[in-house]
């Protein structure tokens, strides 16, 4: 009997001890000095600086962004908006920002809601798809863009697909990286036996309250550095960790998954929280994906083609999920070429 008593005590105490270690290790990894926010608040505005890192006020918030082509005599060929995914920032787009700027475009790659210190509202309901589309349109408007070419990766790709459905008159071309059409993605996810559902099983953990923040931050963000960021440069990792070390930043980024999970539970379509929209897209679309992507199945890619009714180009790479890190030259060349050919 004593053995069973001690066993029960151990079964209660050990998990609590493990949680305490996890919680404490994550808390010690955070930077509470406000240094990242301070550096962002010291950046010039877009009106003050035509290229590089700037601040853009939009949608009653302020977004950190990388821009190019806003100087005198620049940007004559058109406008381009770039949307990053999880868990990244606009630094992922640096080679593309430079290439598009040199090609004659005005370019904005902004750190999206939850990632920019000045655009980090509290509450999961603040991260539903209509809010994310609203940020894109507000930042584009603040940059003076009435229409624009759109590029997105990962969650940025999902926002891009939703935008092309909701506001097709605003988008001239769309380049989607890694994530196929959200309607097809949702269809694949609805199949309980699909490969896509298996590959997306991580999303349930990301949508869990408070726990993923502690796991990601534990031991100075070791999981991010040595797992998700394994293919990233040291400079890129340094920026990501500095941003996520701010209290609340990881929660803001993970709230995208939580909002999506709530939307799906509430019956919204396409697995992304967007309202019902015509999924057929007639504007020029290029889809670039890696056939070794651990998060995307070939099944969902095949299913998405039926929704693309206009000019369509598909680029399949021998690569994984992080296309801008694994194949930057190819990706940049294909995007610049597609935008130029369809401007």
Secondary structure, DSSP 8 states (H G I E B T S, - for coil): -HHHHHHHHHHHHHHHHHHHHHHHHHHHH--TT-HHHHHHHTS-BTTT-SSEEEEEEETTEEEEEEEES-STT--TTEEEEEE--TT--GGGGHHHHHHHHHTTEEEEEE--TTTSTTS--SSGGGGSHHHHHHHHHHHHHHTT-SSEEEEEETHHHHHHHHHHHH-TTTEEEEEEES---HHHHHHHHHSTT-HHHHHTTHHHHHTSTTHHHHHHHHHHHHHIIIIITTTS-HHHHHHHHHHHTSTTHHHHHHHHHHHHHHHHHTT-BTTTTB------B-SEEEEEEETT-SS--HHHHHHHGGGB-SSEEEEEES--S-HHHHSHHHHHHHHHHHHHHT-
